[in-house]
Amino acid sequence: MSLQTTSQNPPPVDSIFRALADPTRRRVVERLNRSPASVSELAEPFGMALPSFVEHLKVLEGCGLVQSQKAGRVRTYSLSPEPLKLAENWLAEQRALWERRLDQFDAYVMSLKESET
């Protein structure tokens, strides 16, 4: 089974979290939340060689977090909200699971306290 994504299938959540584990890529996503931007606009605050920065963009595009369009010599990136929603849903499921467990633990501790009195 390939980890590559296609446009018909949602990207695997693992590749999304792997992409977001890097602070540079998270900052790119934060920047693209405001508006689409060219490669040079996105790279400017990072002070790294353009080929290195483009590798970050490839990772983000590979998992579907961003998409690009080329007009003439300018490649512009924009955010794709669907993969972020997938990650958000996974986190919400995990939060709900742990909240349920903590509620059960709290009820158990309260029952122990009541049985002691």
Buried (B, 14 or more C-beta within 10 A) or exposed (E): EEEEBEEEEBBBBEBBEBBBEEEBBEBBBEBBEEEBBBBEBBBEEBEEEEEEBBEBBEBBBBBBBBBBEEEEEEBBBEBBEEBBEBBEEBEEEEEEEEEEEEEEEEEEEEEEEEEEE
